[in-house]
Amino acid sequence: MGSLSQAKTLGGVGSILAILTVVPQVGWIIGIVGFILVFIAIKYISDAVGDKSIFDNYLIAFVLVIIGLVIGGVTLLVSIFSLFDIPSLITGGSPPTFEDPASIFQIIQAVLIPLLLVWVFGVVSAIFVRKSFNSVASSLNIGLFSTAALINLIGSVLTVILIGFIIIFIADIIQIIAFFSIPEQTPQPQQPS
């Protein structure tokens, strides 16, 4: 079982690494390491404050992202295989021509449906991250976790119009600050006066 100081370090460093996902070629590896570190940090926080729902909600969010990416990827591959008739191309058939407006619509549909599926899973995942981070915020008295989660949710919804990615980046910066704001010891609940 980890401590809050370990969660502070793992969560802060992991959040920084997660932002570096955009680095060409190796960014995806750095991002995965970052997400794993944040995942461990959330587990440590959940254990330290004795609130299992913190980890459970974050786990659900994590699983939803993975499922969304897998379903989106499979849907994209199936769409491409059906659109380009790959088996006939392998056996020497002629490549398709996309001069017909119906063919262009099929291409757009083949790309948009998988993206829409990934987006829906991403938004639902952001809702569970928000539940988890709201619990962290109330347990540790660090409102930045709630702020980061809300901005992340707004950004997830707005990724459809691309500005959401900038908003998510801002949420990630706030998340870094929130993790590095974690105290060494669990705050004592305030006594009513």
Secondary structure, DSSP 4 states (H G I P E B T S, - for coil): ---HHHHHHHHHHHHHHHHGGGSTTTHHHHHHHHHHHHHHHHHHHHHHHT-HHHHHHHHHHHHHHHHHHHHHHHHHHHHHHHHHTHHHHHTTPPPP---SHHHHHHHHHHHHHHHHHHHHHHHHHHHHHHHHHHHHHHHHT-THHHHHHHHHHHHHHHGGGSHHHHHHHHHHHHHHHHHHT--SSPPPPPPP-
